[in-house]
Amino acid sequence: MFRASVDLLYEKLEAGEKAGDPFDMLVALELAKALYKRAKGGELGQAQTSLGNCHQIIGQFRPGRKHLDLAAELFAAAAKAVARTKQPENWAFSQHNLGGIQELIGLRHRDGAMLKKAIKAYSAVLEVFNAQGSPLEWANSTAARANVRAALGRMTAEAALIETALADLDAVLELLKQDEHPAEWASARATRALARRHLAEVTGDATPLATAIAEFEQADAVLAGLDARAERARLQHNLGLTALALPGGRGA
């Protein structure tokens, strides 16, 4: 019964997110609240994560921080409930979820303290997953941490943070193969392009911008062959901003 309810919950949540339909998302939220109230023992962590996911998705469609902060609290509780020594992989995934919501809040609301928490959470994931044993998990968490570092570096005008992010993304793209993991490869490429733009903004040196534009275009060419409309929309937005930042404004 619990498993079937969780499956229905995510079916409604995914349908609502894809269509931008608040009704399906709110149905998923009510299901998640009911499961959370009734969850016992090993079901509690799943219930916390499911309810957190609902608040996170709804929070992306609504102004303010209410739903996002509730999601962060639930993900933090779920992470504490998992014993790292007994369930290292589950613990790592819970840390990745926590880092994701902290990253979202930090970026959306320019909250540097939350971005620092996200860096800590992603770093915790990398204590479990390494490039040799779990290459895809390592690459995803390393790229996510790099994105946060670059954003924080831009916010605080710390070029060194952005340069660290670029070095991490270089390592990710050395590992990922475009033909094996096209979506992840394109995401990492676009993330590196964005970090280059941040570096140009902080240092006042426009040299990285041309390379950033080329990388955005390479990533977009791959995403064009995938079902990734939202990702392409974000990429096109960042590509446009980068073109406008060129001396003389290529996009001006």
C-alpha positions as CSV (number, residue, x, y, z in Angstrom):
1,M,0.0,0.0,0.0
2,F,2.8,2.4,0.9
3,R,4.8,1.7,-2.2
4,A,1.7,2.0,-4.4
5,S,0.9,5.4,-2.8
6,V,4.4,6.6,-3.4
7,D,4.2,5.6,-7.1
8,L,0.9,7.4,-7.5
9,L,2.3,10.5,-5.7
10,Y,5.3,10.7,-8.1
11,E,3.1,10.0,-11.1
12,K,1.0,13.1,-10.2
13,L,4.0,15.2,-9.3
14,E,5.8,14.5,-12.6
15,A,2.7,15.1,-14.6
16,G,2.1,18.4,-12.8
17,E,5.7,19.5,-13.3
18,K,5.7,18.6,-17.0
19,A,2.4,20.4,-17.7
20,G,2.9,23.2,-15.2
21,D,-0.4,22.1,-13.7
22,P,-0.8,23.2,-10.0
23,F,-3.7,20.8,-9.5
24,D,-1.7,17.6,-10.0
25,M,1.2,19.0,-7.9
26,L,-1.2,19.8,-5.0
27,V,-2.7,16.3,-5.3
28,A,0.8,14.9,-5.0
29,L,1.5,17.2,-2.0
30,E,-1.6,16.0,-0.1
31,L,-0.7,12.4,-0.8
32,A,2.8,13.0,0.5
33,K,1.5,14.7,3.7
34,A,-0.8,11.7,4.3
35,L,2.0,9.2,3.9
36,Y,4.3,11.3,6.1
37,K,1.7,11.3,8.9
38,R,1.3,7.5,8.8
39,A,4.9,6.5,8.1
40,K,6.7,4.4,10.6
41,G,10.2,2.8,10.9
42,G,11.9,2.4,7.5
43,E,9.1,4.2,5.7
44,L,9.8,7.5,7.4
45,G,12.9,8.5,5.3
46,Q,11.0,7.8,2.1
47,A,8.0,9.8,3.3
48,Q,10.2,12.7,4.2
49,T,12.0,12.6,0.9
50,S,8.7,12.4,-1.1
51,L,7.2,15.3,0.8
52,G,10.4,17.3,0.3
53,N,10.3,16.6,-3.4
54,C,6.7,17.9,-3.6
55,H,7.6,21.1,-1.7
56,Q,10.7,21.6,-3.9
57,I,8.8,21.2,-7.2
58,I,5.9,23.4,-6.1
59,G,8.4,26.0,-4.7
60,Q,9.9,26.3,-8.2
61,F,6.6,27.5,-9.6
62,R,5.7,29.9,-6.7
63,P,7.4,33.1,-5.5
64,G,8.9,33.2,-2.0
65,R,10.8,30.6,0.0
66,K,8.1,28.9,2.0
67,H,7.9,25.6,0.0
68,L,11.7,25.6,-0.7
69,D,12.6,26.0,3.0
70,L,10.1,23.3,4.0
71,A,11.8,21.0,1.4
72,A,15.2,21.8,2.9
73,E,14.1,20.9,6.4
74,L,12.6,17.6,5.2
75,F,15.7,16.7,3.2
76,A,17.9,17.5,6.2
77,A,15.8,15.3,8.4
78,A,15.9,12.5,5.9
79,A,19.7,12.8,5.6
80,K,20.1,12.6,9.4
81,A,17.9,9.4,9.5
82,V,20.3,7.5,7.3
83,A,23.4,5.9,8.9
84,R,26.4,6.6,6.8
85,T,28.3,3.5,8.1
86,K,25.4,1.1,7.5
87,Q,24.0,2.6,4.3
88,P,26.7,4.7,2.7
89,E,25.1,4.9,-0.8
90,N,21.7,5.9,0.6
91,W,23.4,8.4,2.9
92,A,25.2,9.9,-0.2
93,F,22.0,10.2,-2.2
94,S,20.3,11.9,0.8
95,Q,23.2,14.4,0.9
96,H,22.9,15.0,-2.8
97,N,19.1,15.8,-2.4
98,L,20.0,18.2,0.5
99,G,22.7,19.9,-1.6
100,G,20.2,20.3,-4.5
101,I,17.6,22.2,-2.5
102,Q,20.2,24.3,-0.8
103,E,21.7,25.1,-4.2
104,L,18.2,26.1,-5.5
105,I,17.5,28.3,-2.6
106,G,20.9,29.9,-2.7
107,L,20.8,30.7,-6.4
108,R,17.2,31.9,-6.5
109,H,17.4,34.1,-3.4
110,R,21.1,35.0,-3.5
111,D,21.7,33.4,-0.2
112,G,25.5,32.8,0.1
113,A,25.2,30.9,3.4
114,M,22.9,28.4,1.7
115,L,25.3,28.0,-1.2
116,K,28.1,27.2,1.3
117,K,25.8,24.5,2.8
118,A,25.2,23.1,-0.7
119,I,29.0,22.9,-1.3
120,K,29.4,21.0,2.0
121,A,26.6,18.6,1.1
122,Y,28.0,17.8,-2.3
123,S,31.4,17.4,-0.8
124,A,29.9,14.8,1.5
125,V,28.6,12.8,-1.4
126,L,32.1,12.7,-2.9
127,E,33.4,11.1,0.3
128,V,31.4,8.0,-0.8
129,F,31.5,8.1,-4.6
130,N,34.7,8.3,-6.5
131,A,35.6,8.5,-10.2
132,Q,36.8,5.0,-10.4
133,G,34.0,3.1,-8.6
134,S,31.0,5.3,-9.3
135,P,31.9,7.5,-12.3
136,L,28.5,8.9,-13.1
137,E,27.5,9.7,-9.5
138,W,30.9,11.3,-9.0
139,A,30.6,13.3,-12.1
140,N,27.1,14.6,-11.3
141,S,28.0,15.6,-7.7
142,T,31.3,17.2,-8.8
143,A,29.6,19.2,-11.5
144,A,26.9,20.3,-9.1
145,R,29.4,21.4,-6.5
146,A,31.3,23.3,-9.3
147,N,28.2,25.1,-10.3
148,V,27.6,26.3,-6.8
149,R,31.2,27.3,-6.3
150,A,31.1,29.3,-9.5
151,A,27.9,31.0,-8.4
152,L,29.3,31.8,-5.0
153,G,32.5,33.1,-6.5
154,R,30.5,35.4,-8.7
155,M,28.4,36.6,-5.7
156,T,31.4,37.3,-3.6
157,A,33.8,38.3,-6.4
158,E,36.2,35.5,-5.6
159,A,37.9,34.5,-8.8
160,A,39.7,31.6,-7.0
161,L,36.4,29.9,-6.3
162,I,35.4,30.0,-9.9
163,E,38.8,28.8,-11.0
164,T,38.5,25.8,-8.7
165,A,35.1,25.1,-10.2
166,L,36.6,25.2,-13.7
167,A,39.3,22.7,-12.7
168,D,36.6,20.3,-11.3
169,L,34.6,20.6,-14.5
170,D,37.7,19.9,-16.6
171,A,38.0,16.6,-14.6
172,V,34.4,15.8,-15.1
173,L,34.5,16.3,-18.9
174,E,37.7,14.2,-19.1
175,L,35.7,11.3,-17.6
176,L,32.3,11.7,-19.3
177,K,31.9,10.4,-22.8
178,Q,29.5,12.3,-25.0
179,D,28.1,9.2,-26.7
180,E,27.6,7.3,-23.5
181,H,26.1,10.0,-21.3
182,P,25.0,12.8,-23.7
183,A,22.7,14.6,-21.2
184,E,25.3,14.7,-18.4
185,W,28.0,15.6,-20.9
186,A,26.0,18.5,-22.2
187,S,25.0,19.7,-18.7
188,A,28.7,19.7,-17.6
189,R,29.7,21.5,-20.7
190,A,27.1,24.2,-20.2
191,T,28.0,24.5,-16.5
192,R,31.7,25.1,-17.5
193,A,30.6,27.7,-20.0
194,L,28.6,29.5,-17.4
195,A,31.6,29.4,-15.0
196,R,33.7,31.0,-17.7
197,R,31.2,33.8,-18.0
198,H,31.2,34.3,-14.2
199,L,35.0,34.4,-14.3
200,A,34.9,37.1,-17.0
201,E,32.5,39.2,-14.9
202,V,34.5,39.0,-11.7
203,T,37.9,39.6,-13.3
204,G,36.8,42.1,-16.0
205,D,38.7,40.0,-18.6
206,A,36.5,39.2,-21.5
207,T,38.8,36.5,-22.9
208,P,36.8,33.5,-21.6
209,L,33.6,34.6,-23.2
210,A,34.3,33.4,-26.7
211,T,35.1,29.9,-25.4
212,A,32.0,30.0,-23.2
213,I,29.8,30.7,-26.3
214,A,31.4,27.9,-28.2
215,E,30.8,25.5,-25.3
216,F,27.1,26.6,-24.9
217,E,26.6,25.9,-28.6
218,Q,28.2,22.5,-28.4
219,A,26.0,21.6,-25.4
220,D,22.9,22.9,-27.2
221,A,23.7,20.8,-30.3
222,V,23.6,17.6,-28.1
223,L,20.5,18.7,-26.1
224,A,18.7,19.3,-29.4
225,G,18.6,15.6,-30.0
226,L,17.2,14.8,-26.5
227,D,13.9,15.5,-24.7
228,A,15.3,18.4,-22.8
229,R,13.2,21.5,-23.5
230,A,13.6,23.1,-20.1
231,E,17.4,22.5,-20.1
232,R,17.7,24.0,-23.6
233,A,15.7,27.1,-22.6
234,R,18.0,27.8,-19.7
235,L,21.0,27.2,-21.9
236,Q,19.7,29.6,-24.6
237,H,19.1,32.2,-21.9
238,N,22.7,31.9,-20.7
239,L,24.0,31.8,-24.2
240,G,22.2,35.1,-25.0
241,L,23.6,36.8,-21.8
242,T,27.1,35.6,-22.6
243,A,26.9,37.0,-26.2
244,L,25.7,40.3,-24.8
245,A,28.6,40.4,-22.5
246,L,31.1,40.3,-25.3
247,P,33.0,43.6,-26.0
248,G,30.8,45.3,-28.6
249,G,27.9,43.0,-27.7
250,R,27.7,40.2,-30.3
251,G,24.0,40.0,-29.3
252,A,23.5,43.8,-29.1
